[in-house]
Amino acid sequence: MAELTLKTVAGKDAGKVELDAAVFGLEPNVPVMHQVVTAQLAARRSGTQSTKTRSEVRGGGKKPWAQKGTGNARQGSIRAPHFTGGGVALGPKPRKYDQKTPKKMVKLATRSALSDRAAEGKVVVVDSWNFDTPKTKTAKQALAALDVAGNVLVVLSQDDTNAMLSFRNLVDVQVIAAGELNAYDILCSDWVVFTKDSLPKADGPTAGQSVAAAGKLADSAERLDAAGDSDADGVSDLVDPSPHGDGSHGPIADDAQPEGYPIKGNADSMLYHLPETSFYNRTVAEVWFDTEESAKAAGFTRPASQLKKEAEEAAAEAESTENGEDA
């Protein structure tokens, strides 16, 4: 790990702080950063632009002139695209510009951007801001004491309310929470200023992971027993087997199935998968359930395609039964 001089608000040295090499010591991956930033900017587009086609333009219901005998080309409506005041051919319509970006790619782009700033010596770590009251003048003096100029990205923890209120009025300063750190904002800034609490680590909440998610992981780690195995099955698992209520079990090592919990659940899509269904073997269980009732009680549902197929099969079976009784 690389070491960096820890600073105080007054700009004085306060010891050393280690930068995680997995976050600040990578070789920047430029293509990944480009793709992630492009996707982030695309997601910002509102996509509300719209034009009217010939069927949406008012008027033009009457044929402008006779089909034959006038010497003109045949026309059916004055609202065709080649007429003044007509519809627009192949014009823009409301759409979404969102791009699907893998989480690992987002994390790599963020760490690549941080590594690039660290290699340039543009990363500053402050012990703590310790602002008694929100005051923009104090924040401006602190940045001057730290000798940072230009566009500055100040990364704060959730409880740095006074610092956030102090920095947000400065034109060249952008304030961001540690869990919202992203490649675009880092690359748009000349300097990145952290506190010891907001400094990202490989297993921390930043660099592609939310603070809430990191908190859940920390809570899960605290629930591990001394041997790391609560049911003596030789597999490290959680002592608290109910992250989603009764009848549920948390994930265990190597995606092994806990005994008595055959149903897989995906927390992102809120779907559960039964054994021998099409998605079961392709799903990495983030939670296990003992019965369908437990999964439904936790807010999980079956995939829509499977529900539709079952409904069609039930309808076909009911129809065949009815036809047999009529015969």
Secondary structure as GFF3:
##gff-version 3
##sequence-region A 1 327
A	DSSP	beta_strand	2	7	.	.	.	ID=ss1
A	DSSP	beta_strand	13	19	.	.	.	ID=ss2
A	DSSP	alpha_helix	21	24	.	.	.	ID=ss3
A	DSSP	alpha_helix	30	44	.	.	.	ID=ss4
A	DSSP	alpha_helix	103	119	.	.	.	ID=ss5
A	DSSP	beta_strand	123	126	.	.	.	ID=ss6
A	DSSP	alpha_helix	136	146	.	.	.	ID=ss7
A	DSSP	beta_strand	152	156	.	.	.	ID=ss8
A	DSSP	alpha_helix	161	167	.	.	.	ID=ss9
A	DSSP	beta_strand	173	177	.	.	.	ID=ss10
A	DSSP	three_ten_helix	178	180	.	.	.	ID=ss11
A	DSSP	alpha_helix	183	187	.	.	.	ID=ss12
A	DSSP	beta_strand	191	195	.	.	.	ID=ss13
A	DSSP	alpha_helix	211	222	.	.	.	ID=ss14
A	DSSP	beta_strand	248	249	.	.	.	ID=ss15
A	DSSP	three_ten_helix	253	255	.	.	.	ID=ss16
A	DSSP	beta_strand	263	266	.	.	.	ID=ss17
A	DSSP	beta_strand	271	273	.	.	.	ID=ss18
A	DSSP	beta_strand	287	289	.	.	.	ID=ss19
A	DSSP	alpha_helix	292	297	.	.	.	ID=ss20
A	DSSP	alpha_helix	304	326	.	.	.	ID=ss21
###
